[in-house]
Amino acid sequence: MKWGAMVNDINAWWEGVPGERYWLDVTGRDGRERILAAPRETRRGLEAWAHRLLRHVKSGDFVFHYDPLRRAIVSFSIAHGRVEKGDLSWPPRAELASPGRTIERLPSWAIRLRCFTALDARVPLHEIARVQWGLFPSLRALEDEMGDPLYYPFEMGNQQETRTLPGYVFKLPAILVQSCAGLANATMVESLEVAPLAAHEAKQNPRNPVHPLRQTAAR
């Protein structure tokens, strides 16, 4: 899979494709149960697809959360509202112990999350490696049809192990979600009445919506 093809533009291949509403959060940052976030640019002032991809997350999309310490996908949330601008603390929690790294407040993109739920059984990297190995022809066909890059989150080429690629948020193809029992089961939860709840909140507070970045900064 190529990664340098799209820097200033996003290949939004999933738009208009039924069922393609799954994302993977790999930040491991504190507060991930409340917001999905990514810096708006690098510390050198550059903007790449890794920073802009989050802008394509829509209200109602599924966001799975990867835990770098457990090396597994462990939970999911539902995106709610729209992507907003604000300042957040970076780097992610997983990097805080690295020598020479400091926490900075950076201009960021963020979207609120709700219904944060732990998976019944976490999905470890070795399981993802096994599943994607079998899906390689289908993933390649998807890339040929939709264009490159797919913003796929995992290294490929080994049937027994993989790792996440550098970034903040990635697109999870529906074919992968449907092929991992732990992920597919999560998408079948019918008790997440996101749209009615969102409409109720908007009706109760039409002039005072909760901004995800202000909410985080206040904690």
PAZAPA-4460 file (N, C-alpha, C; in steps of 0.05 Angstrom, whole numbers, plus 32768, in hexadecimal, padded with zeros to 4 digits):
% residues 219
    n_x    n_y    n_z   ca_x   ca_y   ca_z    c_x    c_y    c_z   seq   type   mol
   8011   7FE8   8000   8000   8000   8000   8012   8019   8000     1      M     A
   800C   802C   7FEF   801C   8044   7FED   8012   8059   8001     2      K     A
   8025   8069   800A   801E   807D   801E   8025   809A   8016     3      W     A
   8034   809D   8001   803C   80B8   7FFA   802C   80C4   7FE3     4      G     A
   8018   80B5   7FD9   8009   80BE   7FC2   7FF7   80D6   7FC8     5      A     A
   7FEC   80D6   7FE0   7FD9   80EC   7FE7   7FE4   80FB   7FFF     6      M     A
   7FED   8114   7FFB   7FF7   8124   8011   7FE3   813B   8016     7      V     A
   7FDC   814A   8002   7FCB   8160   8005   7FAD   8159   8001     8      N     A
   7FA8   8143   7FF3   7F8D   813B   7FEE   7F87   8120   7FFB     9      D     A
   7F6D   811C   8001   7F65   8103   800E   7F55   80F3   7FF9    10      I     A
   7F5D   80DA   7FF6   7F4E   80C7   7FE4   7F37   80BC   7FF4    11      N     A
   7F21   80CA   7FF5   7F09   80C2   8005   7EFA   80AC   7FF7    12      A     A
   7F06   8096   7FF4   7EFB   807F   7FE4   7EE2   8074   7FF0    13      W     A
   7EDE   8077   800A   7EC8   806B   8019   7EAE   807B   8016    14      W     A
   7EB0   8094   800D   7E97   80A4   800C   7E84   8099   7FF7    15      E     A
   7E6B   8096   7FFE   7E57   808B   7FEC   7E57   806D   7FEB    16      G     A
   7E69   805F   7FFA   7E6A   8042   7FFA   7E5B   8038   8013    17      V     A
   7E45   802A   800F   7E36   8021   8027   7E47   800F   803A    18      P     A
   7E44   8015   8053   7E52   8005   8068   7E6E   800D   806E    19      G     A
   7E7A   8020   805F   7E95   8029   8064   7E95   8040   8077    20      E     A
   7E92   8039   8091   7E91   804E   80A6   7EA2   8047   80BE    21      R     A
   7EB8   8039   80BA   7EC9   8030   80D0   7EE4   803D   80CF    22      Y     A
   7EEE   8044   80E7   7F07   8052   80EA   7F17   8045   8101    23      W     A
   7F31   804A   8101   7F42   8040   8117   7F52   8057   8123    24      L     A
   7F4E   805A   813D   7F5E   806E   814C   7F76   8060   8157    25      D     A
   7F8E   806A   8150   7FA7   805E   815A   7FB7   8071   816C    26      V     A
   7FAA   8086   8174   7FB9   809A   8184   7FC0   8091   81A0    27      T     A
   7FAF   8081   81AC   7FB4   8078   81C8   7FB3   808F   81DB    28      G     A
   7FA8   80A6   81D4   7FA9   80BD   81E5   7F94   80BC   81FB    29      R     A
   7F99   80CB   8210   7F86   80CE   8225   7F6D   80DC   821A    30      D     A
   7F56   80D4   8225   7F3D   80E1   821C   7F32   80D6   8202    31      G     A
   7F3D   80C0   81F9   7F33   80B5   81DF   7F17   80AB   81E1    32      R     A
   7F0C   80A7   81F9   7EF0   809F   81FB   7EDD   80B7   81F7    33      E     A
   7EE8   80CF   81F6   7ED8   80E7   81F3   7EDB   80F4   81D7    34      R     A
   7EF4   80F4   81CC   7EF8   8100   81B2   7F0C   80F0   81A2    35      I     A
   7F09   80F1   8188   7F1C   80E7   8175   7F2B   8100   816A    36      L     A
   7F46   80FF   816B   7F55   8117   8164   7F6E   8111   8155    37      A     A
   7F78   8126   8147   7F92   8125   8139   7F9C   8141   8137    38      A     A
   7FB6   8145   8139   7FC1   8160   8135   7FBB   816A   8119    39      P     A
   7FB8   8184   8116   7FB2   818F   80FC   7FCA   8191   80EA    40      R     A
   7FE2   8190   80F6   7FFB   8191   80E6   8012   8186   80F7    41      E     A
   8029   8181   80EB   8040   8178   80F9   804D   818F   8108    42      T     A
   8060   8189   8119   806E   819E   8128   807E   81B0   8116    43      R     A
   8083   81A7   80FD   8091   81B8   80E9   807D   81C9   80D9    44      R     A
   8064   81C7   80E0   8050   81D7   80D2   8045   81CA   80B8    45      G     A
   804C   81B1   80B3   8043   81A3   809B   8029   8194   80A1    46      L     A
   8019   8192   808C   8000   8184   808E   8000   816C   807A    47      E     A
   7FFA   8154   8084   7FFA   813C   8073   7FDF   812E   8077    48      A     A
   7FDB   8119   8067   7FC2   810B   8069   7FBC   8100   8084    49      W     A
   7FD2   80F9   8093   7FCE   80EE   80AE   7FC1   8102   80C1    50      A     A
   7FC4   811C   80BB   7FB7   8130   80CB   7F9B   8137   80C1    51      H     A
   7F97   8134   80A7   7F7E   813D   809B   7F68   8127   8099    52      R     A
   7F70   810E   809C   7F5D   80F8   8098   7F46   80FA   80AB    53      L     A
   7F4B   8102   80C4   7F36   8103   80D8   7F1F   8115   80CF    54      L     A
   7F24   8128   80BE   7F0F   813B   80B5   7EF9   812C   80A6    55      R     A
   7EFE   8114   809E   7EEA   8104   808E   7ED9   80F2   80A0    56      H     A
   7EDF   80F1   80BA   7ECE   80E1   80CC   7EB3   80EF   80CF    57      V     A
   7E9D   80E0   80CC   7E83   80EB   80CD   7E74   80E2   80E6    58      K     A
   7E61   80F2   80EE   7E50   80EB   8105   7E42   80D1   80FF    59      S     A
   7E43   80BE   8112   7E37   80A4   810F   7E4B   808F   8106    60      G     A
   7E63   8097   80FE   7E78   8083   80F6   7E82   8074   810F    61      D     A
   7E8A   805B   810A   7E96   804A   811F   7EB4   8051   8121    62      F     A
   7EBE   8055   8139   7EDB   8059   813E   7EE5   8044   8151    63      V     A
   7EF6   8032   8147   7F02   801E   8158   7F1C   802A   8164    64      F     A
   7F23   8021   817C   7F3A   802C   818A   7F4F   8016   818E    65      H     A
   7F67   801D   8184   7F7E   800B   8187   7F8E   8013   81A0    66      Y     A
   7F95   7FFF   81B0   7FA5   8004   81C9   7FC1   7FFB   81C3    67      D     A
   7FD5   800E   81C2   7FF0   8006   81BC   7FFD   7FF5   81D1    68      P     A
   7FF4   7FF8   81EA   8000   7FE7   8200   7FF6   7FCA   81FE    69      L     A
   7FDD   7FC6   81F7   7FD2   7FAB   81F5   7FD6   7FA0   81D9    70      R     A
   7FDF   7FB1   81C6   7FE3   7FA9   81AB   7FCA   7F9C   819F    71      R     A
   7FB4   7FA9   81A3   7F9A   7F9E   819B   7F85   7FB5   8198    72      A     A
   7F71   7FAF   8188   7F59   7FC1   8188   7F48   7FB9   819F    73      I     A
   7F41   7FCB   81B0   7F35   7FC4   81CA   7F19   7FD0   81CF    74      V     A
   7F11   7FE4   81BE   7EF8   7FF2   81C4   7EEE   8000   81AB    75      S     A
   7ED7   800C   81AC   7ECC   801B   8196   7EBB   8032   81A1    76      F     A
   7EB6   8045   8190   7EA5   805C   8196   7E95   8063   817D    77      S     A
   7E83   8076   8180   7E73   8080   816A   7E79   809E   8167    78      I     A
   7E81   80A7   814F   7E86   80C3   814B   7E6C   80D3   814C    79      A     A
   7E6D   80EB   8157   7E55   80FB   815B   7E5B   8118   8156    80      H     A
   7E4B   8125   8146   7E4F   8141   8140   7E60   8145   8127    81      G     A
   7E70   815B   8128   7E81   8161   8111   7E9E   8166   811B    82      R     A
   7EB0   8164   8108   7ECC   8169   810E   7ED0   8186   8114    83      V     A
   7EDF   818C   812A   7EE3   81A8   8133   7F01   81AD   8136    84      E     A
   7F08   81C6   8137   7F24   81CF   813C   7F27   81D6   8159    85      K     A
   7F40   81D3   8163   7F46   81DB   817F   7F63   81D3   8186    86      G     A
   7F6B   81D6   819F   7F85   81CF   81A8   7F84   81B7   81BA    87      D     A
   7F96   81A4   81B7   7F98   818C   81C7   7FB5   8186   81CE    88      L     A
   7FB8   8176   81E3   7FD3   816E   81EC   7FDD   8156   81DC    89      S     A
   7FF5   8157   81D2   8002   8141   81C3   801F   813F   81CD    90      W     A
   802D   8129   81CC   8026   8111   81BD   8013   80FF   81CC    91      P     A
   800B   80E8   81BE   7FFA   80D5   81CB   8007   80C9   81E4    92      P     A
   7FF7   80BF   81F6   8000   80B4   820F   8016   809F   820C    93      R     A
   8014   808F   81F7   8027   8079   81F3   8043   8083   81EF    94      A     A
   8046   809D   81E7   8061   80A7   81E2   806C   80B8   81F9    95      E     A
   805D   80BC   820E   8065   80CE   8223   807F   80C6   8231    96      L     A
   8084   80AC   8232   809C   80A3   8240   80B5   80A4   822E    97      A     A
   80B3   80AB   8215   80C9   80AC   8203   80DC   80C3   820A    98      S     A
   80F6   80BE   820C   8109   80D4   8213   8107   80EB   8200    99      P     A
   8107   8103   820A   8108   811B   81F9   80ED   8123   81EF   100      G     A
   80D8   8114   81F3   80BD   811C   81E9   80AF   812D   81FE   101      R     A
   80A2   8142   81F5   8094   8154   8207   8077   8156   81FE   102      T     A
   8066   815D   8212   804A   8161   820C   8046   817D   8202   103      I     A
   8039   8180   81EB   8033   819A   81E0   8015   819D   81DA   104      E     A
   800B   81B5   81DB   7FF0   81BA   81D2   7FF2   81C3   81B5   105      R     A
   7FE5   81B3   81A4   7FE7   81B8   8187   7FCB   81BD   817B   106      L     A
   7FCA   81CD   8166   7FB0   81D0   8158   7FA8   81B4   814E   107      P     A
   7F8F   81AD   8153   7F86   8192   814D   7F6A   8192   8140   108      S     A
   7F65   817B   8133   7F4A   8174   812B   7F3E   8161   813F   109      W     A
   7F24   8163   8144   7F18   8150   8157   7EFA   814D   8151   110      A     A
   7EF0   8136   8157   7ED3   8131   8155   7ECB   8122   816F   111      I     A
   7EB4   8129   8179   7EAA   811C   8191   7EA3   80FF   818D   112      R     A
   7EA6   80F0   81A2   7E9F   80D3   81A2   7E8A   80CE   81B7   113      L     A
   7E7A   80B9   81B3   7E67   80B0   81C7   7E66   8092   81C7   114      R     A
   7E59   8086   81DA   7E54   8069   81DC   7E6F   805A   81DC   115      C     A
   7E83   8064   81EA   7E9C   8056   81ED   7E97   803B   81FA   116      F     A
   7EA0   8026   81ED   7E99   800B   81F5   7EB1   7FF8   81F2   117      T     A
   7EB8   7FE9   8206   7ECD   7FD5   8204   7EC3   7FBE   81F4   118      A     A
   7ED4   7FB3   81E3   7ECD   7F9B   81D3   7ECA   7F83   81E6   119      L     A
   7EB9   7F71   81DF   7EB5   7F59   81EF   7ED0   7F49   81F0   120      D     A
   7EDE   7F49   81DA   7EF8   7F3D   81D9   7F0A   7F4E   81C7   121      A     A
   7F20   7F57   81D2   7F32   7F69   81C3   7F3D   7F59   81AA   122      R     A
   7F44   7F69   8196   7F4D   7F5D   817D   7F6B   7F63   817A   123      V     A
   7F7D   7F50   8180   7F99   7F55   8181   7FA5   7F56   8165   124      P     A
   7FBE   7F61   8163   7FCB   7F64   814A   7FCF   7F4A   813B   125      L     A
   7FD5   7F35   814A   7FDA   7F1B   813C   7FC1   7F11   812F   126      H     A
   7FA9   7F17   813A   7F91   7F0F   812D   7F8C   7F1F   8114   127      E     A
   7F92   7F39   8116   7F8F   7F4B   80FE   7FA1   7F42   80E8   128      I     A
   7FBA   7F3A   80EF   7FCD   7F31   80DB   7FC2   7F18   80CD   129      A     A
   7FB7   7F06   80DC   7FAC   7EED   80D0   7F94   7EF4   80BD   130      R     A
   7F82   7F05   80C6   7F6B   7F0C   80B6   7F73   7F1B   809D   131      V     A
   7F84   7F2F   80A0   7F8A   7F3F   8088   7F9B   7F2F   8074   132      Q     A
   7FA9   7F1B   807E   7FB8   7F09   806B   7FA5   7EFC   8058   133      W     A
   7F8E   7EF2   8063   7F7A   7EE5   8052   7F6B   7EF9   8040   134      G     A
   7F6B   7F12   8049   7F5C   7F27   803A   7F6D   7F36   8026   135      L     A
   7F86   7F2F   8024   7F98   7F3F   8013   7F8E   7F42   7FF7   136      F     A
   7F85   7F2D   7FE9   7F7A   7F31   7FCE   7F63   7F44   7FCD   137      P     A
   7F51   7F43   7FE1   7F3A   7F55   7FE2   7F42   7F71   7FE7   138      S     A
   7F56   7F75   7FF9   7F5F   7F90   7FFF   7F6E   7F9C   7FE7   139      L     A
   7F7D   7F8B   7FD9   7F8A   7F95   7FC1   7F76   7F9D   7FAB   140      R     A
   7F61   7F8D   7FA9   7F4C   7F93   7F95   7F3D   7FAD   7F9D   141      A     A
   7F39   7FB1   7FB7   7F2D   7FCA   7FC1   7F3F   7FE2   7FB9   142      L     A
   7F59   7FDF   7FBD   7F6B   7FF4   7FB6   7F6B   7FFA   7F98   143      E     A
   7F6A   7FE5   7F88   7F6A   7FE8   7F6B   7F50   7FF7   7F62   144      D     A
   7F3A   7FF1   7F70   7F20   7FFD   7F68   7F1E   8019   7F72   145      E     A
   7F26   801E   7F8B   7F21   8038   7F98   7F38   804B   7F96   146      M     A
   7F50   8041   7F90   7F67   8053   7F8F   7F78   8050   7FA8   147      G     A
   7F90   805B   7FA6   7FA4   8059   7FBB   7FAB   8075   7FC5   148      D     A
   7FAD   8079   7FDF   7FAC   8065   7FF5   7F90   8060   7FFF   149      P     A
   7F8D   804A   800D   7F75   8043   801C   7F75   804E   8038   150      L     A
   7F8D   8057   8041   7F91   805F   805D   7F8D   8048   8070   151      Y     A
   7F97   8031   8067   7F95   8018   8077   7FA9   8019   808E   152      Y     A
   7FA2   8010   80A6   7FB2   8015   80BD   7FC9   8001   80C4   153      P     A
   7FC9   7FEA   80B7   7FDC   7FD5   80BF   7FF0   7FCD   80A9   154      F     A
   8008   7FC6   80B2   801C   7FBB   80A0   8012   7FA0   8096   155      E     A
   8019   7F99   807E   8011   7F80   8072   802A   7F70   8069   156      M     A
   8027   7F56   8065   803D   7F46   805B   8046   7F30   806D   157      G     A
   803A   7F2F   8085   8040   7F1A   8098   8027   7F0E   80A3   158      N     A
   8024   7EF4   80A2   800B   7EE7   80AA   8007   7EE6   80C8   159      Q     A
   801D   7EEA   80D7   801C   7EE6   80F4   801F   7EFF   8104   160      Q     A
   8029   7F14   80F8   802C   7F2C   8108   8029   7F45   80F6   161      E     A
   8022   7F5B   8103   8020   7F74   80F5   8023   7F8A   8109   162      T     A
   8022   7FA3   8100   8022   7FBA   8113   8014   7FD1   8105   163      R     A
   800C   7FE4   8115   7FFE   7FFC   810A   8013   800E   80FD   164      T     A
   800A   801B   80E8   801B   802F   80DA   801A   804A   80E9   165      L     A
   802E   805B   80E5   802E   8075   80F2   8015   8086   80E9   166      P     A
   8009   8092   80FC   7FF2   80A3   80F6   7FE1   80A8   810F   167      G     A
   7FC9   80B1   810B   7FB6   80B7   8121   7F9C   80A9   811D   168      Y     A
   7F91   80AB   8105   7F77   809F   80FE   7F7A   8092   80E3   169      V     A
   7F6F   807A   80E0   7F70   806C   80C7   7F54   8062   80BF   170      F     A
   7F51   805D   80A5   7F38   8051   809C   7F39   8033   809D   171      K     A
   7F25   8027   80AA   7F23   800A   80AB   7F10   8001   8096   172      L     A
   7F19   7FF2   8082   7F06   7FE8   806E   7EF1   7FD6   807A   173      P     A
   7ED9   7FD8   8071   7EC3   7FC7   807C   7EC9   7FAA   8079   174      A     A
   7ED8   7FA2   8064   7EDE   7F85   8061   7EEF   7F7B   8077   175      I     A
   7F01   7F8B   8082   7F11   7F82   8099   7F00   7F81   80B2   176      L     A
   7EEF   7F95   80B7   7EDE   7F95   80CE   7ECC   7F7D   80CE   177      V     A
   7EC0   7F76   80B7   7EAE   7F60   80B5   7EBC   7F45   80B9   178      Q     A
   7ED6   7F45   80B4   7EE5   7F2C   80B5   7EF1   7F26   80D0   179      S     A
   7EF1   7F3A   80E2   7EFB   7F37   80FE   7EE2   7F35   8110   180      C     A
   7EDE   7F1E   811B   7EC6   7F19   812B   7EC2   7F2E   8141   181      A     A
   7ED8   7F35   814F   7ED6   7F49   8165   7ECE   7F64   815B   182      G     A
   7ED5   7F6C   8143   7ECD   7F86   8138   7EB1   7F84   812C   183      L     A
   7EAB   7F6F   811E   7E91   7F6C   8111   7E7B   7F6B   8126   184      A     A
   7E80   7F5E   813D   7E6B   7F5C   8152   7E65   7F77   815D   185      N     A
   7E79   7F89   815F   7E75   7FA3   816A   7E62   7FB4   8158   186      A     A
   7E64   7FB0   813E   7E54   7FC0   812C   7E37   7FB7   812B   187      T     A
   7E31   7FA0   8138   7E16   7F96   8138   7E06   7F9F   8150   188      M     A
   7E13   7FAF   8161   7E05   7FB9   8179   7DEF   7FCB   8171   189      V     A
   7DD6   7FC4   8178   7DBF   7FD4   816F   7DB5   7FE7   8184   190      E     A
   7DC1   7FE7   819B   7DB7   7FF8   81B1   7DC3   8014   81B1   191      S     A
   7DD5   801A   819D   7DE2   8034   819C   7DD0   8047   818D   192      L     A
   7DBE   8054   819B   7DAB   8066   818E   7DB8   8081   818B   193      E     A
   7DCC   8083   817A   7DDD   809B   8177   7DCD   80B2   816C   194      V     A
   7DC0   80AD   8155   7DB2   80C3   8148   7D9B   80CF   8159   195      A     A
   7D8A   80BF   8165   7D75   80CB   8176   7D81   80DA   818E   196      P     A
   7D96   80D0   819A   7DA2   80DD   81B1   7DAE   80F8   81A8   197      L     A
   7DBB   80F8   8191   7DC7   8111   8187   7DB2   8126   8182   198      A     A
   7D9C   811D   8176   7D86   8130   8171   7D7A   813B   818B   199      A     A
   7D78   812A   819F   7D6E   8132   81B9   7D80   8147   81C5   200      H     A
   7D9A   8143   81C4   7DAD   8156   81D0   7DAD   8170   81C1   201      E     A
   7DAA   816F   81A7   7DA9   8188   8197   7D90   8198   819E   202      A     A
   7D7A   818A   81A4   7D61   8197   81AB   7D63   81A4   81C6   203      K     A
   7D71   8196   81D9   7D73   81A0   81F4   7D86   81B7   81F6   204      Q     A
   7D9C   81B7   81E5   7DB0   81CC   81E7   7DB6   81D7   81CB   205      N     A
   7DA3   81E4   81BE   7DA7   81ED   81A2   7DBC   8202   819F   206      P     A
   7DC1   8212   81B5   7DD4   8228   81B3   7DEE   8223   81C3   207      R     A
   7DF0   820C   81CE   7E07   8207   81DF   7E11   81EA   81DB   208      N     A
   7E1A   81E4   81C2   7E24   81C9   81BE   7E3E   81C5   81CC   209      P     A
   7E44   81AC   81D4   7E5D   81A6   81E2   7E73   81A3   81CE   210      V     A
   7E87   81B4   81CF   7E9E   81B3   81BD   7EB1   819E   81C7   211      H     A
   7EBA   818B   81B7   7ECC   8176   81C1   7EE6   8180   81CC   212      P     A
   7EF1   8195   81C1   7F0B   819E   81CA   7F08   81AF   81E3   213      L     A
   7EF3   81BF   81E5   7EEE   81CE   81FE   7EE8   81BA   8215   214      R     A
   7EDA   81A5   820F   7ED3   8192   8224   7EEC   8185   822E   215      Q     A
   7EFF   817E   821D   7F18   8171   8225   7F29   8185   8235   216      T     A
   7F2B   819D   822B   7F3C   81B1   8238   7F33   81B7   8254   217      A     A
   7F19   81B4   8259   7F0E   81BB   8273   7F13   81A6   8288   218      A     A
   7F1C   818E   827F   7F21   8179   8293   7F3D   817A   829E   219      R     A
***
